[in-house]
Amino acid sequence: MKTHALRPNLVLLPGLCLSFCLSLLFFGDHVMARPAGASGIPSPTMEVRHPVGPGEDLHLLAAYYYGDARQWKKIYQANRNRIKNPNRIYPKQILRVEVPIDWKPPMPFSAWMATVEQSAPSQGVSSPAKEKPSAERSGEEQTSGSR
């Protein structure tokens, strides 16, 4: 039984390259495959005006509006005239956020913030009001009181 080794056809290969180059020349780069949404035509957007509340930052806003906290730069770029330092935004500032025209909030922002605060890991610092006082005095307190 005779097996055939794959050999490049030296006549066919340049012809394929030439036809591809000619198709690019006549049809532009439309023959190339592109990911969805990369057509060069901007998708329609709408502007949401967000009043900043206490404890909010650009990462939180990007997570709510875009579903990705790493996209905070979009909000910063849209508000460069209002934000001097992207690490500091202040309550009562009104920020512009560009979202797709068909964007629907998953829930009201206040409810979303409440779920974020509940799911945030504890910092390990307990508030003094919630600490139980100890019944014993430390050794230092006992010696200072007995002098």
C-alpha positions as CSV (number, residue, x, y, z in Angstrom):
1,M,0.0,0.0,0.0
2,K,1.4,3.4,-1.0
3,T,1.0,6.3,1.4
4,H,1.0,9.8,0.0
5,A,3.0,12.5,1.8
6,L,1.5,15.9,1.9
7,R,3.5,18.1,-0.3
8,P,2.7,21.8,-0.9
9,N,1.6,22.6,-4.4
10,L,4.0,25.2,-5.4
11,V,1.8,26.4,-8.2
12,L,-1.4,26.6,-6.1
13,L,0.1,28.4,-3.1
14,P,1.1,31.7,-4.9
15,G,-2.3,31.7,-6.6
16,L,-4.1,31.6,-3.3
17,C,-2.0,34.3,-1.8
18,L,-2.6,36.5,-4.9
19,S,-6.4,36.0,-4.8
20,F,-6.4,36.8,-1.1
21,C,-4.5,40.0,-1.6
22,L,-6.7,41.0,-4.6
23,S,-9.8,40.4,-2.5
24,L,-8.4,42.7,0.2
25,L,-7.6,45.3,-2.4
26,F,-11.1,45.3,-4.0
27,F,-13.3,44.6,-0.9
28,G,-11.2,46.3,1.8
29,D,-10.7,44.6,5.1
30,H,-14.4,43.5,5.2
31,V,-13.3,40.0,4.1
32,M,-11.4,39.6,7.4
33,A,-13.4,38.1,10.2
34,R,-14.0,40.5,13.1
35,P,-15.4,39.9,16.6
36,A,-18.9,41.0,17.2
37,G,-19.2,44.7,17.9
38,A,-15.9,45.6,16.3
39,S,-17.4,46.9,13.1
40,G,-16.1,50.4,13.6
41,I,-19.7,51.7,13.9
42,P,-20.2,53.0,17.4
43,S,-23.1,51.3,19.2
44,P,-25.8,53.7,20.3
45,T,-25.4,54.8,23.9
46,M,-27.2,56.9,26.4
47,E,-25.9,59.0,29.2
48,V,-26.8,58.2,32.8
49,R,-26.2,60.9,35.4
50,H,-25.1,59.3,38.7
51,P,-25.1,61.3,42.0
52,V,-22.1,60.1,44.0
53,G,-22.9,58.9,47.5
54,P,-20.7,58.4,50.5
55,G,-18.3,55.5,50.2
56,E,-18.5,55.2,46.4
57,D,-15.6,55.1,44.0
58,L,-15.1,54.7,40.3
59,H,-14.5,50.9,40.6
60,L,-17.9,50.4,42.3
61,L,-19.7,52.5,39.7
62,A,-18.0,50.6,36.8
63,A,-19.0,47.3,38.4
64,Y,-22.6,48.4,38.6
65,Y,-22.9,50.0,35.2
66,Y,-20.6,47.8,33.2
67,G,-20.4,44.6,35.2
68,D,-16.6,45.0,35.4
69,A,-14.8,47.2,38.0
70,R,-11.8,47.3,35.7
71,Q,-13.6,49.6,33.3
72,W,-13.5,52.5,35.7
73,K,-11.4,54.5,33.2
74,K,-14.5,54.9,31.0
75,I,-16.2,56.8,33.7
76,Y,-13.1,58.8,34.5
77,Q,-12.6,59.8,30.8
78,A,-16.2,60.9,30.5
79,N,-15.8,63.1,33.6
80,R,-12.2,64.4,33.4
81,N,-13.4,68.0,33.8
82,R,-15.2,67.0,37.1
83,I,-12.6,64.6,38.6
84,K,-9.1,65.9,39.5
85,N,-7.9,62.6,41.0
86,P,-9.5,59.3,39.9
87,N,-8.9,57.9,43.4
88,R,-11.2,60.5,45.0
89,I,-14.7,61.3,44.1
90,Y,-16.9,63.1,46.4
91,P,-20.5,62.8,47.6
92,K,-23.0,65.0,45.7
93,Q,-20.8,65.1,42.5
94,I,-22.9,64.3,39.5
95,L,-21.0,62.0,37.1
96,R,-21.8,61.1,33.5
97,V,-21.8,57.4,32.7
98,E,-22.2,56.2,29.1
99,V,-24.1,52.9,28.8
100,P,-25.6,51.0,25.9
101,I,-29.0,52.2,24.8
102,D,-30.6,48.9,25.9
103,W,-28.9,48.8,29.3
104,K,-31.2,47.9,32.1
105,P,-30.0,48.1,35.7
106,P,-30.0,44.7,37.5
107,M,-31.5,46.4,40.5
108,P,-31.7,49.9,42.0
109,F,-28.2,51.2,42.8
110,S,-29.0,51.5,46.6
111,A,-30.1,47.9,46.7
112,W,-27.0,46.8,44.7
113,M,-24.7,48.8,47.1
114,A,-26.4,47.1,50.1
115,T,-25.6,43.6,48.6
116,V,-22.0,44.7,47.9
117,E,-21.6,45.9,51.5
118,Q,-23.1,42.7,52.9
119,S,-20.8,40.5,50.7
120,A,-17.7,42.4,51.5
121,P,-15.3,40.5,53.7
122,S,-14.9,41.7,57.2
123,Q,-11.8,43.7,57.9
124,G,-11.2,41.9,61.1
125,V,-11.6,45.1,63.1
126,S,-14.5,45.1,65.6
127,S,-16.1,48.3,66.7
128,P,-15.5,49.3,70.3
129,A,-19.2,49.4,71.0
130,K,-19.6,45.7,70.1
131,E,-16.6,44.5,72.1
132,K,-17.4,42.7,75.4
133,P,-15.4,44.1,78.3
134,S,-13.1,41.7,80.0
135,A,-13.8,40.7,83.6
136,E,-10.1,40.6,84.5
137,R,-7.8,43.4,84.6
138,S,-4.5,43.1,82.8
139,G,-1.4,42.7,84.9
140,E,-0.3,46.2,84.1
141,E,-3.5,47.7,85.4
142,Q,-3.3,45.7,88.6
143,T,0.2,46.9,89.4
144,S,-0.5,50.5,88.7
145,G,-3.5,50.6,90.9
146,S,-1.8,48.9,93.9
147,R,1.1,51.5,94.1
